[in-house]
Amino acid sequence: MKPKKDSVSGGSGYNRAMSWILAVETSTEWCSVALGRPTADGGIECFYRHEHTGPRSSSRVLPAAGELLAEAGIALADCAAIAFGAGPGSFTGLRTACGVAQGLAFGAGLPVISVNTLMACAESARYATPPLPADAAVLVALDARMDEAYSGAFRWDAAAQEWATVTPMRVSAPETVTLPDGDFWLAGNAAVVFGERLPTARAQRVLPDALPHARQVVSIALRALARGETIDAADAMPLYLRDKVAQTIEEREAIAAARAAARATAGGAS
């Protein structure tokens, strides 16, 4: 299967240098990997793989990344940064994405960009047709399991060319999701999972398929790169909204293996 390729118009806010970013997003049961750079016309050239792998995506992330680098005809060291979906989301998925990003970045000597997965869903809504109204917020609500939802609302700031937080992120029962003032769209799968339990009658539009995707992680990360908002690989951390007492032995082994494999791959590819 050839890697899918998109060319998105208008939107990264960063086209001063043709810098590639490799992004990993595994906060759900989808393994999503993308390789993108800004184009001269202000758009984004993006290669990606987005596959339903279930709860164990660690074995697919590195092969997918290798395929995308080969398709673009570059080495990992040619990238400007490694981005990852930091959360909220599945504990194991977030740790896998963070571990892979750290391993690749360490091996290739690259910085890391941490991207909020709820914001990535809002970014997906921004490219919807018809377009998001200028004054409308995007409320993102994702199934968090355990009969709860991750939620947070954002509004696109055209002047700043970035998302502004409207309501803080939280994990809660679907009935208590905080709604933004004014008009808003609802993005994320919580609308399907919880139905009328979400108090979203005021939503002007519902986008249940606006889910975390590595393409949107690339888009947000390119803007962060333009602002110089990168971190050292050692400082990369998942974003949790729900506490968990400890990792299982299986989780620890899987995440350690993903990090080690990523570092080995980066060292060989750079």
C-alpha positions in Angstrom: 0.0 0.0 0.0 1.4 3.4 -1.0 1.4 6.1 1.7 -1.5 8.5 1.3 -0.5 12.1 0.4 -2.4 15.3 1.0 -1.8 18.8 -0.1 -3.7 21.1 2.3 -4.2 24.7 1.2 -3.7 27.7 3.4 -3.1 27.0 6.7 0.2 26.2 8.4 1.1 29.8 8.9 4.7 28.7 8.3 6.3 28.7 4.8 9.5 30.5 5.4 11.5 27.3 5.2 10.7 23.9 3.7 11.2 22.0 7.0 9.9 18.5 7.3 8.2 17.3 10.5 7.6 13.7 11.3 4.5 13.2 13.6 3.2 10.2 15.6 -0.3 10.0 17.0 -1.4 6.9 18.9 -3.8 8.3 21.5 -6.7 6.1 20.2 -6.9 2.7 18.6 -5.5 4.2 15.4 -1.9 4.2 14.5 -1.4 7.5 12.7 2.0 8.7 11.3 2.5 11.7 9.0 5.4 13.5 7.4 4.8 17.0 6.3 6.3 20.3 5.3 5.0 23.8 4.3 4.8 24.6 0.6 5.6 27.8 -1.1 1.9 28.7 -1.5 1.3 28.5 2.2 -0.2 25.0 2.2 1.2 21.7 3.6 2.5 18.8 1.7 1.8 15.7 3.8 2.4 12.0 3.5 0.6 9.8 6.0 -0.5 6.4 7.2 -3.6 6.1 9.4 -4.5 2.5 10.3 -6.8 0.9 12.8 -4.4 -1.3 14.8 -6.3 -1.7 18.0 -4.7 -1.0 21.4 -1.2 -2.1 20.3 0.1 0.3 17.7 3.7 0.2 18.7 4.7 -2.5 16.2 3.4 -0.4 13.3 4.7 3.1 14.1 8.3 2.7 13.0 7.6 0.8 9.8 5.1 3.4 8.8 7.6 6.2 9.5 10.2 4.4 7.4 7.8 4.1 4.5 7.0 7.8 4.6 10.6 8.9 4.7 11.3 6.7 1.7 8.3 8.1 -0.1 9.5 11.6 0.5 13.1 10.7 -0.4 14.6 12.0 2.7 16.4 10.7 5.8 15.2 11.2 9.4 18.0 13.6 10.0 16.6 15.9 7.3 13.6 16.6 9.5 13.4 19.8 11.6 11.6 18.1 14.5 9.6 15.1 15.7 6.1 15.8 16.9 3.7 13.6 18.8 0.2 13.6 20.1 0.7 14.1 23.8 -2.8 13.6 25.0 -5.3 13.3 26.5 -6.0 9.7 25.4 -5.2 6.1 26.0 -2.4 5.7 28.7 -0.5 3.1 26.7 -1.0 5.0 23.4 0.3 8.3 24.8 3.3 6.6 26.3 4.0 4.8 23.1 3.9 8.0 21.0 6.0 9.9 23.5 8.6 7.0 23.7 8.8 6.7 20.0 9.2 10.5 19.6 11.9 10.5 22.2 13.8 7.6 20.7 13.7 9.1 17.2 14.7 12.5 18.4 17.6 11.2 20.5 18.9 9.1 17.7 18.8 11.8 15.1 19.6 14.8 17.4 16.3 16.5 16.8 14.0 18.6 19.0 10.5 17.5 19.9 7.1 19.2 19.6 4.3 18.2 21.9 0.8 18.6 20.4 -2.5 18.5 22.3 -4.8 15.8 20.8 -8.0 17.7 21.5 -6.5 20.7 19.6 -5.7 18.3 16.8 -9.4 17.4 16.6 -10.3 21.1 16.4 -7.7 21.5 13.7 -9.5 18.8 11.7 -12.8 20.7 12.1 -11.1 23.9 10.8 -10.7 22.2 7.4 -14.3 21.0 7.2 -16.7 21.9 4.3 -18.5 24.3 4.7 -15.8 26.1 6.7 -15.9 26.9 10.4 -17.5 30.3 11.0 -15.1 32.9 12.1 -16.8 33.5 15.5 -17.6 29.9 16.3 -15.7 27.8 18.9 -15.0 24.1 18.5 -15.9 21.9 21.5 -14.0 18.6 21.3 -15.4 15.7 23.2 -13.7 12.2 23.0 -14.7 9.0 24.6 -12.4 8.5 27.6 -13.8 5.0 28.5 -15.0 4.4 32.0 -18.2 6.2 31.1 -16.4 9.5 30.9 -15.4 12.0 28.2 -12.3 14.1 27.6 -13.4 17.6 26.6 -12.1 21.1 25.9 -13.2 24.0 23.6 -11.0 26.1 21.3 -11.6 29.2 19.1 -9.4 30.0 16.0 -7.6 33.3 16.4 -7.1 34.4 12.8 -4.8 37.3 13.8 -2.5 35.0 15.8 -3.0 32.1 13.4 -3.4 29.7 16.3 -6.1 28.2 18.6 -7.1 30.0 21.8 -8.4 27.9 24.7 -12.1 28.7 25.5 -12.8 26.1 28.2 -10.1 24.2 30.0 -9.6 20.5 29.3 -11.1 18.0 31.7 -12.3 14.5 32.0 -15.8 14.1 33.3 -19.2 12.4 33.0 -20.6 13.3 29.6 -23.6 15.2 31.2 -21.1 17.6 32.8 -19.1 18.6 29.8 -18.5 22.4 29.9 -20.0 24.2 26.9 -18.5 27.3 25.4 -20.5 30.6 25.2 -21.9 31.5 21.9 -22.0 29.4 18.7 -19.9 26.2 18.5 -19.3 23.0 16.6 -18.9 19.7 18.3 -16.0 17.5 17.2 -15.1 14.0 18.3 -16.6 10.6 18.8 -18.3 11.3 22.2 -21.4 12.5 20.3 -21.8 9.0 18.9 -20.8 7.1 22.1 -22.9 9.1 24.5 -25.7 10.6 22.3 -28.2 12.7 24.2 -26.2 12.4 27.4 -23.9 15.2 26.1 -25.6 18.6 26.7 -24.9 19.7 23.1 -28.3 20.8 21.8 -26.8 24.3 20.9 -24.1 22.8 18.6 -24.5 24.2 15.1 -22.7 21.2 13.6 -21.6 17.8 14.8 -18.4 16.2 13.4 -18.0 12.8 15.0 -15.2 11.8 12.6 -13.0 14.7 13.6 -10.6 12.5 15.6 -6.9 12.7 16.4 -4.8 12.3 13.2 -1.1 12.8 12.6 -1.9 15.2 9.6 -3.3 17.7 12.1 -0.4 17.1 14.5 1.9 18.1 11.6 -0.1 21.3 10.9 -0.1 22.4 14.5 3.6 21.4 14.9 4.7 23.5 11.9 3.2 26.6 13.5 4.9 25.8 16.8 8.2 25.3 15.0 7.9 28.7 13.4 7.5 30.2 16.8 10.5 28.3 18.1 8.3 26.2 20.5 10.3 23.0 20.6 11.6 21.0 23.6 14.5 18.6 24.2 13.6 15.0 23.8 14.3 14.3 27.5 11.6 16.8 28.4 8.8 15.2 26.4 5.9 14.0 28.5 2.4 12.7 27.9 -0.5 14.8 28.9 -2.8 13.0 31.3 -6.2 14.2 32.5 -6.9 11.1 34.5 -4.6 9.6 37.1 -3.3 6.0 36.9 -1.5 4.4 39.7 1.0 2.3 37.7 1.9 0.8 34.4 1.4 -2.9 34.0 4.5 -4.9 33.3 3.3 -5.4 29.7 2.9 -1.7 29.2 6.4 -0.9 30.6 8.0 -3.6 28.4 6.1 -2.4 25.3 6.9 1.3 25.8 10.6 0.6 26.6 10.8 -1.5 23.5 9.2 1.2 21.3 11.7 3.8 22.7 14.7 1.6 22.2 13.6 0.5 18.7 13.0 4.1 17.7 16.4 5.2 18.9 18.1 2.3 17.1 16.1 3.2 13.9 17.0 6.9 14.1 20.7 6.1 14.7 20.7 3.9 11.6 18.7 6.3 9.4 20.5 9.5 10.3 
